[in-house]
Amino acid sequence: MTLDRIERTVVTYSLFATTSNDIDAVEAIDSFHDLLEVLYRHMKTPLSAKATHAAQTLIWKNADRHGLQAAENWQKLLQHPMFDSAGLLNKAKIWRKAIVTALAREDVPAAREAYYSMPSSCQNEAMSRYLAFKIALKSGDNELADDSLHALSKNADKDPSCLYACILEAEQVRSRHLAVLGLQRLLDKQLRGTHLPSLLRCTARLMMKELESEGSSSNEAMEEIVSLFERARDNVKVLRQGTDDQWGVEIQWWSKNAYNLALKFCDTVHPEYLVRLLTVCIRFLDCYPNDGGAMHAEDVLRRKSSCHFLSACGLIVLARSAVDDHEYGRRMYLQARQEIASFQADIGEIKKIRMGDATTDKESAIRSSRLFQLLKFDLEAILHLHQWQQLNQAFNIFLKFSGDGDQWDSLADLILIIHQQAPSIELGPQATSRIPQLLQRCINETWKKDRDIVKMSRWLRLAFSMHLHDQDNGLALKLVEQAAAIARKGYTNEAEVYPAVELTWLATMAFNKAIDCLATGDYGGCQSWADAALELAYYADDNGSLHAHLTAKRKVAESRMGRRRQ
């Protein structure tokens, strides 16, 4: 029999086997397979390209008539060596058909086998990579999924349809990580005709959903989403190309979501991401048009001030943590001072809008508390940046501060540090003179807030130590008198009892100061200091022991003073 007749016979048998209703599909496939095996053993060569194409076309068209299992067996038959004359293009179609059928049967191993049976050139075709991505989704093979997206993105400028299809597939099976990865590939390609604002927002939504589903945020995930928000910020000109209404929507969407993300994760993520998100929010808030009236302007300023406040707090945390990188710490402190200045400018504008009527502003107390916190951060930054020439102005602001302030004791800590460094820095006479005034206010405000007698007695002792040897030690004497007034209330059960150790120390030191005055001939000073010391000692909870001891010593001192005057 000639080769031509054999090929005609195979084509005819293909038509009969795939279309006849009189023969079982399994039997037809087995018989056809046996026929091809016999022919291959005797011919040792495949059918011609023309005969191969005709037979494969008949099988291809009718393979699905008897169900998925039969279709898969027909497709295996299409890969028989007798059909090796089929071109690479047709072979790729057959392999892809086998993958589709295997996936339809939920037979992922068979689909993988079909894919990896393909030559690498066929594997990297767009449709093959799309099917490989579907295999990866069903098998959880993230490496294969990533490779497929990478391969598709390389040729996305010619035809991005398969890349879009992968993104949809990932979204349908709730694999948001891979959907985001696909969208990021599209963003990196910057294809013509792509609507960048929609693509950015779609990617951001998926990223935020992924963060919510995870319940926590890793640094890697935060880096991705923060980078995306910064990309939107850097493409403000592109986002602005729409109508005014569309531009307004973009401003609101990006500023709102950047702020909400910063609030939601501020206590769990690295402060750097918090600062970067808030910077994005401020950038979009700055883009709001100034045509919305006073209420609208105030709302924008209120949100900007909140961003500046949180950003300054984050920068201070970063600066404090930069123990081994002093230059980085300095940069963070400098940025923090800029944020603090911006916060002050914003609340100043709010006051102007409200015409200075703070009583109508329900949030004025919150802003005042935030301002006080930031002013302390500003003083800390001045200290670390060695900007000594600005200390006098900073002290003056605290002395004139009229709003609600919390934690004056932490301010006192800073004042004490500055006082300790005063001899080695160019502090200036004005700033030096304001240190005791400011410390005294810290003591008074702390006592008003929490009435913590232990804390108060400690501050009085520290302040007393600072000013005991001043040329004009009137402030030190006033501190002893203030301690006596507080101790009196504890003695009469109107308040907590003054700590015994602190009271004894302060009364003794005050009495010693009286003796020092006596030694120098300052009899008036001796009298004042002795009176203050005994007044304080009177309220000691020791059955009058300390008062009696100091009284006896005073009598001795007075007798000496009398002899000297004679």
C-alpha positions in Angstrom: 0.0 0.0 0.0 1.4 3.4 -0.9 2.1 6.1 1.7 -0.7 8.3 0.2 -3.3 5.5 0.7 -2.1 4.9 4.2 -2.5 8.6 5.1 -6.0 8.7 3.5 -6.9 5.6 5.5 -5.8 7.3 8.8 -7.7 10.5 8.0 -10.8 8.5 7.2 -10.5 6.4 10.3 -10.1 9.7 12.3 -13.4 10.9 10.9 -15.1 7.6 11.7 -13.7 7.2 15.2 -14.5 10.7 16.3 -18.0 11.1 14.8 -19.6 7.7 14.9 -22.3 7.1 17.5 -22.1 3.3 17.1 -18.8 2.8 18.8 -17.8 3.6 22.4 -15.4 6.4 22.8 -12.9 4.3 24.9 -13.0 1.6 22.3 -12.5 4.1 19.5 -9.5 5.7 21.2 -7.9 2.3 22.0 -8.4 1.1 18.4 -7.0 4.3 17.0 -4.0 4.1 19.3 -3.3 0.5 18.2 -3.6 1.5 14.6 -1.1 4.3 15.0 1.3 2.0 16.9 1.2 -0.6 14.1 1.9 2.0 11.5 4.7 3.6 13.4 6.4 0.2 13.9 6.4 -0.5 10.2 6.8 3.0 8.8 9.3 4.4 11.3 8.4 7.9 10.1 5.4 10.1 10.9 2.6 11.0 8.6 3.1 14.0 6.3 2.3 17.5 7.5 -0.9 17.6 5.4 -2.2 14.3 6.6 -1.3 15.1 10.2 -3.1 18.4 10.0 -6.2 16.8 8.6 -6.3 14.0 11.2 -5.6 16.2 14.1 -8.2 18.8 13.0 -10.9 16.1 13.0 -9.9 14.8 16.4 -9.6 18.4 17.8 -13.1 19.3 16.7 -14.8 16.2 18.1 -12.7 15.4 21.1 -15.1 17.0 23.6 -18.2 15.1 22.4 -17.9 12.3 25.0 -16.8 14.1 28.2 -13.7 15.4 29.8 -12.0 12.0 30.4 -12.4 11.0 26.8 -11.3 14.4 25.6 -8.1 14.1 27.6 -7.4 10.7 26.1 -8.0 12.0 22.6 -5.6 14.9 23.3 -2.9 12.3 24.4 -3.5 10.6 21.1 -2.8 13.9 19.3 0.7 13.7 20.7 1.5 10.3 19.2 4.8 10.1 17.3 2.9 9.5 14.1 1.8 13.1 14.3 5.3 14.6 14.8 5.1 16.4 11.5 2.7 18.9 13.1 4.3 22.3 13.3 5.4 23.7 16.7 2.5 26.1 16.6 0.0 23.3 16.4 1.8 21.2 19.0 1.6 24.2 21.4 -2.2 24.4 20.8 -2.5 20.7 21.6 -0.5 21.0 24.8 -2.6 24.0 25.9 -5.8 22.1 25.0 -4.5 19.2 27.3 -3.9 21.7 30.1 -7.4 23.3 29.8 -9.0 19.8 29.9 -6.9 18.7 32.9 -7.8 21.9 34.8 -11.5 21.4 33.9 -11.2 17.9 35.5 -9.3 19.4 38.5 -6.4 17.2 37.6 -3.6 19.7 38.4 -0.7 17.1 38.2 -1.8 16.2 34.7 -2.0 19.9 33.8 1.5 20.5 35.2 2.8 17.5 33.2 1.3 18.8 30.0 2.9 22.3 30.6 6.3 21.0 31.4 6.2 18.7 28.4 6.2 21.7 26.2 9.5 23.1 24.8 10.6 26.3 26.5 9.7 28.4 23.5 6.1 27.2 23.7 6.0 27.6 27.5 6.8 31.3 27.2 4.0 32.0 24.8 1.4 34.4 26.3 -1.4 31.8 26.3 0.8 29.1 27.8 2.0 31.4 30.5 -1.6 32.3 31.3 -2.4 28.6 31.7 0.7 28.1 33.8 -0.6 30.9 36.1 -3.9 29.1 36.5 -1.9 25.9 37.4 0.1 27.9 39.9 -3.1 29.3 41.5 -4.6 25.8 41.9 -1.4 24.3 43.2 -0.2 27.2 45.4 3.0 27.4 43.4 3.9 31.1 44.0 7.2 30.7 42.1 5.5 29.5 39.0 2.9 32.3 39.3 5.7 34.9 39.7 7.6 33.6 36.7 4.5 33.6 34.6 3.6 37.2 35.5 7.2 38.2 34.8 7.2 36.6 31.4 3.8 38.1 30.5 4.8 41.6 31.6 7.8 41.5 29.2 5.5 41.3 26.2 2.6 43.3 27.8 3.3 46.3 25.6 2.3 44.2 22.6 -0.7 42.4 24.1 -1.5 42.9 27.8 -4.7 40.8 27.6 -3.2 37.7 29.2 -1.7 39.7 32.0 -5.1 41.3 32.7 -6.6 37.8 32.6 -4.1 36.6 35.2 -5.0 39.5 37.5 -8.7 38.7 37.2 -8.1 35.0 37.9 -6.1 35.8 41.0 -8.8 38.2 42.2 -11.6 35.6 41.6 -9.8 33.0 43.8 -9.0 35.7 46.5 -5.3 35.5 45.8 -4.9 39.2 46.3 -1.1 39.0 46.7 -0.7 37.7 43.1 -3.4 40.1 41.8 -1.4 42.9 43.3 1.8 41.5 41.9 0.2 41.5 38.4 -1.1 45.1 38.8 2.4 46.2 39.9 3.8 44.6 36.7 1.3 46.7 34.7 2.3 49.8 36.6 6.0 49.2 35.9 5.3 48.8 32.1 3.3 52.1 31.9 1.4 50.9 28.9 -0.2 53.3 26.5 -3.9 53.6 26.9 -3.8 52.5 30.6 -5.7 54.8 32.9 -3.1 55.4 35.5 -5.4 56.9 38.2 -7.7 53.9 38.1 -4.9 51.4 38.0 -3.2 53.0 41.0 -6.4 53.1 43.1 -7.3 49.5 42.1 -3.9 48.3 43.2 -4.1 50.3 46.5 -7.5 48.8 47.2 -6.2 45.2 46.8 -3.2 46.0 49.0 -5.4 47.4 51.7 -7.7 44.4 51.6 -4.7 42.1 51.8 -3.5 43.9 54.9 -6.9 43.7 56.5 -7.2 40.0 55.8 -3.8 39.3 57.3 -4.7 41.1 60.5 -1.1 42.4 60.9 1.3 44.2 58.7 4.9 43.1 57.9 7.5 45.6 56.9 7.6 44.1 53.4 3.9 44.6 52.9 4.0 48.2 54.3 6.9 49.0 52.1 4.9 48.0 49.0 1.8 49.9 49.9 3.7 53.0 51.1 5.7 53.0 47.8 2.4 52.8 45.9 1.0 55.8 47.7 4.2 57.7 47.1 3.9 56.8 43.4 0.5 58.3 43.3 1.9 61.4 45.0 4.7 61.6 42.4 2.1 61.4 39.6 -0.1 64.3 40.8 0.2 65.9 37.4 -1.2 62.8 35.7 -4.0 62.5 38.2 -4.9 66.2 37.7 -5.5 65.7 34.0 -9.2 64.8 34.5 -12.1 67.1 35.2 -12.3 69.2 38.4 -14.7 66.7 39.9 -12.4 63.8 39.1 -9.4 65.6 40.5 -11.4 66.3 43.7 -12.2 62.6 44.0 -8.5 61.7 43.7 -7.5 64.2 46.3 -10.1 63.0 48.8 -9.4 59.2 48.1 -5.7 59.3 48.5 -5.5 61.7 51.4 -8.2 59.9 53.3 -6.8 56.4 52.8 -3.2 57.5 53.5 -4.4 59.1 56.8 -6.6 56.1 57.8 -3.7 53.6 57.1 -1.4 55.7 59.2 -3.8 55.7 62.1 -4.7 52.0 61.8 -1.1 50.8 61.9 0.7 53.6 63.8 1.3 51.3 66.8 2.4 48.2 64.9 4.6 49.4 62.0 8.0 51.0 61.8 7.6 54.8 62.3 9.3 55.4 59.0 6.3 54.1 57.1 4.0 56.2 59.3 5.9 59.4 58.4 6.0 58.5 54.7 2.2 57.9 54.6 1.5 61.1 56.4 3.7 63.0 54.0 1.6 61.6 51.1 -1.5 62.7 52.9 -0.2 66.3 53.4 0.8 66.5 49.8 -2.7 65.7 48.6 -4.3 67.9 51.2 -2.2 70.8 49.9 -3.8 70.2 46.5 -7.3 71.1 47.8 -8.6 74.1 46.0 -9.3 77.2 48.1 -12.9 77.7 46.9 -14.8 75.7 49.5 -15.4 78.4 52.1 -14.2 78.9 55.6 -15.6 75.6 57.0 -13.9 73.6 54.2 -10.6 75.4 54.7 -10.7 74.7 58.4 -11.4 71.0 57.9 -8.4 70.7 55.6 -6.2 72.6 58.1 -7.5 70.3 60.9 -6.5 67.2 59.1 -3.1 68.7 58.1 -2.4 69.6 61.7 -3.2 66.0 62.7 -0.8 64.7 60.1 2.0 67.1 61.2 1.5 66.1 64.8 1.7 62.4 64.1 4.6 62.8 61.7 6.5 64.8 64.3 5.9 62.1 66.9 7.2 59.5 64.5 10.3 61.5 63.6 11.1 61.9 67.3 10.9 58.2 67.8 13.2 57.6 64.8 15.7 60.3 66.1 15.8 58.7 69.6 16.4 55.2 68.2 19.4 56.4 66.1 21.9 55.7 68.8 24.7 54.5 66.5 23.9 56.9 63.6 24.2 60.4 64.9 23.8 62.0 61.4 20.6 60.2 60.8 19.4 61.2 64.3 20.2 64.9 63.5 18.2 64.7 60.2 15.2 63.2 62.0 15.3 66.0 64.6 15.6 68.7 61.9 12.6 67.2 60.1 10.7 67.0 63.3 11.2 70.7 63.9 9.9 71.4 60.4 6.7 69.4 61.2 6.3 71.2 64.5 6.6 74.5 62.8 4.0 73.4 60.2 1.6 72.3 63.0 1.9 75.7 64.7 1.2 77.4 61.4 -1.9 75.3 60.8 -3.4 75.9 64.2 -2.6 79.6 63.8 -4.6 79.6 60.6 -7.5 77.8 62.4 -7.5 80.5 65.1 -7.7 83.2 62.3 -10.7 81.5 60.7 -12.4 81.3 64.1 -11.5 85.0 64.7 -9.6 84.0 67.9 -12.8 82.8 69.6 -11.4 79.6 71.2 -14.6 79.1 73.2 -16.4 78.1 70.0 -13.8 75.5 69.2 -14.5 72.2 70.8 -11.2 70.8 69.7 -9.1 73.7 71.1 -8.2 71.7 74.2 -6.9 68.8 72.1 -4.9 71.2 69.9 -3.5 72.9 73.0 -2.4 69.6 74.5 -0.8 68.5 71.2 1.0 71.8 70.9 2.4 71.4 74.4 3.7 67.9 73.5 5.3 69.2 70.3 6.9 72.1 72.0 8.6 69.7 74.4 9.8 67.7 71.4 11.0 70.9 69.8 13.0 71.7 73.0 14.4 68.2 72.9 15.4 68.7 69.2 17.1 72.0 70.0 19.1 70.3 72.8 20.3 67.5 70.5 21.0 69.8 67.6 23.0 72.2 69.9 20.9 75.1 68.7 21.6 77.0 71.9 20.7 80.4 70.5 17.1 79.3 70.2 16.7 78.2 73.8 15.7 81.6 75.2 12.8 81.8 72.7 11.7 78.2 73.6 11.8 79.0 77.3 9.7 82.1 76.8 7.1 80.2 74.9 6.7 77.8 77.8 6.5 80.6 80.3 3.7 82.3 78.3 1.9 79.0 77.5 -1.7 79.5 78.5 -3.4 76.4 77.2 -3.8 72.9 78.7 -0.5 71.1 79.1 0.2 67.6 80.2 3.3 66.1 81.7 5.1 69.2 82.8 7.4 66.8 84.8 8.9 65.6 81.5 9.6 69.2 80.6 11.3 69.6 84.0 13.6 66.7 83.0 14.7 68.6 79.9 15.2 71.8 81.9 17.5 69.9 84.4 19.6 68.5 81.6 20.0 72.0 80.1 20.9 73.4 83.5 23.6 70.8 83.9 25.0 71.6 80.5 24.7 75.4 81.0 28.3 76.0 82.1 29.7 74.4 79.0 27.4 76.0 76.4 26.8 79.6 75.3 23.4 79.8 77.0 23.3 83.6 77.5 22.1 85.5 80.5 18.4 85.7 79.5 18.0 82.0 78.9 19.9 81.3 82.2 17.6 83.5 84.1 14.6 81.8 82.7 15.6 78.3 83.8 14.5 78.7 87.5 11.3 80.5 86.4 10.4 77.6 84.1 11.4 74.9 86.6 9.2 76.6 89.2 6.3 76.6 86.8 6.9 72.9 86.0 6.6 72.2 89.8 3.4 74.2 90.2 1.7 72.8 87.1 2.7 69.2 88.1 1.2 69.7 91.5 -2.0 71.1 90.1 -2.4 68.1 87.7 -1.9 65.0 89.8 -1.2 66.1 93.4 1.6 63.5 93.6 3.4 64.4 96.8 6.3 62.0 96.1 6.9 63.5 92.7 6.5 67.1 94.1 8.9 66.6 97.0 11.5 65.3 94.5 11.1 68.3 92.2 11.4 70.7 95.1 14.6 69.0 96.3 16.1 69.2 92.8 15.1 72.8 92.3 16.4 73.7 95.8 19.7 72.1 95.0 20.0 74.1 91.8 19.4 77.5 93.4 20.9 77.0 96.9 24.2 78.6 96.0 22.8 81.4 93.7 24.0 84.8 94.5 20.4 85.8 95.1 19.1 82.7 96.9 15.6 84.0 97.4 14.1 81.4 95.1 15.7 78.6 97.2 14.1 80.1 100.3 10.7 80.3 98.6 11.0 76.6 97.7 11.5 75.7 101.4 8.5 77.9 102.3 6.5 76.2 99.5 7.4 72.8 100.9 6.3 73.9 104.3 2.9 75.0 103.0 2.4 71.6 101.3 3.7 69.7 104.4 1.2 71.6 106.6 -1.7 70.2 104.6 -0.4 66.7 105.1 0.1 67.4 108.8 -3.6 68.5 109.2 -4.8 65.5 107.1 -5.9 67.7 104.2 -3.6 66.0 101.8 -1.0 63.3 101.7 1.8 63.3 104.2 5.1 64.9 103.0 7.7 62.1 102.5 9.8 62.0 105.7 13.2 61.6 104.1 12.6 64.5 101.7 11.3 66.7 104.5 14.2 65.9 106.8 16.8 66.6 104.1 15.2 69.9 103.0 14.8 71.2 106.6 18.3 70.2 107.5 19.8 71.8 104.4 17.8 75.0 105.0 19.1 75.2 108.6 22.6 74.6 107.4 22.1 77.6 105.1 21.1 79.7 108.1 24.4 78.7 109.8 26.3 79.7 106.7 24.6 83.1 106.7 25.5 83.5 110.4 29.2 82.7 109.6 29.3 85.4 106.9 27.6 88.0 109.1 24.3 87.9 107.3 22.1 88.0 110.4 18.9 88.8 108.5 19.4 85.9 106.1 20.2 83.6 109.1 16.9 84.6 110.7 14.9 84.0 107.5 16.5 80.6 106.8 16.2 79.4 110.3 12.5 80.4 110.5 11.8 78.5 107.2 13.7 75.4 108.4 11.9 75.2 111.7 8.5 75.8 110.1 9.1 72.8 107.8 10.5 70.7 110.6 7.4 71.3 112.7 5.4 69.2 110.2 7.7 66.2 110.3 5.9 63.0 111.4 8.4 62.2 114.2 6.7 63.4 117.4 8.5 66.7 117.1 12.0 65.2 117.3 13.4 67.1 114.2 11.9 70.4 115.3 13.2 70.1 118.8 16.7 69.2 117.5 16.9 72.2 115.2 15.3 74.5 117.8 18.1 73.6 120.2 20.7 74.3 117.6 19.1 77.6 116.8 19.4 78.7 120.4 23.1 77.9 120.4 23.4 79.8 117.1 21.5 82.8 118.4 23.7 83.0 121.5 26.8 83.0 119.3 25.2 85.7 117.2 24.5 87.8 120.3 28.1 87.6 121.5 29.3 88.6 118.0 27.1 91.6 117.9 28.5 92.7 121.3 
